[in-house]
Amino acid sequence: MNMKYLAPAGTRIKFRHLTEWVYTIFKSGSCSMLSELIKSRFGISHCYLLSSGRAAFYLLLESIKELGADKSRNIVIVPSYTCYSVPASIIKAGLVPYICDVNPDTLSYDLKELEKIDCQNVLAVTASNLYGIPDNLVEIERFAKANNLYFIDDAAQAMGARIDKKYVGSFGDAGIYSFDKGKNLTTLEGGALLTNNSKLAEIIKKKIEVLPEMGIFRIFFLVVKIFLYSVLLKPRLYWIPNIAPGTGLGLTFYEDDYLVSKYPPALAALAIVLFKELDGITDKRISNALYLIKNMQDVAILTPIAIHRDDYAVFPRVAFMAANEKVRDKLIDLMNSAGVGATGSYPKSIADVEEVKSRSVNAEEIVQGRIVAQNIITFPTHGYITENDLDGVIALVREYSENYQKQENVEQ
């Protein structure tokens, strides 16, 4: 067994981060301080902290429902390839997902498909900004305004990404960030709800005021998990959680029975420590991602997800489209054998998730979202990745690509 294993995603939490956290964990005002830091950095008027990104998304939908004057509008447009928590939160809020196909080159909406939608009963449209790459947010925002829709800029994976000087998460009526374990800023759980809409902010504030506090035992468990996470994410130790039963690592489930509570100050204290170093954390990921993209751009079997030249992506993972599903699966196997956590990300389009397709609109029309689910592959970018690791990934991909092409030529 290869004792060194590079986790598919994660954020390196150093000993000095933990030390500073311990000194501030019981300090009052941590949640307010974190909210102010987020507002100041990303140009947001209102920021509210919750137990998770999906909790923030759910509460935002409930608030938009309340603010919306036309109660017949109960549909939310969502990309055909995205995290399952997005349609789960829409359904949890008593709304209906309208699944719109994506452009496989960018993972953003296919704008032609978006423009076809009859928006008479549509309440909102949401972006996803997968893998830290900004969606076509300007075009989606224009579409939302033209059709009198709320626009949700879901930046769960894209804290710090921007288009020109405007940060992802600040487009439209509201946005969210996630502090989950795979994000650029992590406290394992937690999320932020952002808005510049004062009327929406009033409703959100009232709803958060009546939310329960996160339970003390859950907080204690998370604190312990964070210390373990900081140790076990190391490449020489990650094999332990990777093979341990019951961890759920690498698995994607539909789940709508999740905690919706306030974010605890104990976790906010760590988030503040890491937020101060967000640029350094992100710069390392960007450097690793661009190194892979640059050195594999001529590999015939892989195509990087396209980024508009004016956009700034933050790459919690770096994603490519493989030539086909067979190539993707073989590359994942090769990487796994070499101790690299490459993944196929979400295994299905949301149009094929059982809990979603029977409660959504347009699932049967999806084509590109299904192709993305079959062919996408992601590589890790976190702070434990070295240049030698990247060179090893590149060498493996190139070797397999050459062998695959030779085999294809023989068969032809």
JOKA-V697553 format. One record per run of one state. SS is the DSSP state (~ for helix, > for strand, _ for the rest). FROM is the first residue (numbers start at 1). TO is the last residue. If there is no record, write none. Layout:
# JOKA-V697553
SS,FROM,TO + SS,FROM,TO
This chain:
# JOKA-V697553
_,1,5 + >,6,6 + _,7,14 + ~,15,24 + _,25,29 + ~,30,42 + _,43,45 + >,46,50 + _,51,51 + >,52,52 + ~,53,67 + _,68,74 + >,75,79 + _,80,83 + ~,84,92 + _,93,95 + >,96,100 + _,101,101 + >,102,102 + _,103,108 + >,109,109 + _,110,110 + ~,111,115 + _,116,121 + >,122,127 + _,128,129 + ~,130,132 + _,133,136 + ~,137,146 + _,147,149 + >,150,154 + _,155,161 + >,162,163 + _,164,165 + >,166,167 + _,168,173 + >,174,178 + _,179,179 + >,180,180 + _,181,187 + >,188,188 + _,189,189 + >,190,195 + _,196,197 + ~,198,209 + _,210,215 + ~,216,232 + _,233,237 + ~,238,243 + _,244,261 + >,262,262 + _,263,264 + ~,265,275 + _,276,277 + ~,278,296 + _,297,301 + >,302,304 + _,305,310 + >,311,312 + _,313,316 + >,317,322 + _,323,324 + ~,325,337 + _,338,339 + >,340,340 + _,341,342 + >,343,343 + _,344,349 + ~,350,352 + _,353,353 + ~,354,357 + _,358,359 + >,360,361 + _,362,362 + ~,363,365 + _,366,367 + ~,368,375 + >,376,380 + _,381,386 + ~,387,411 + _,412,412
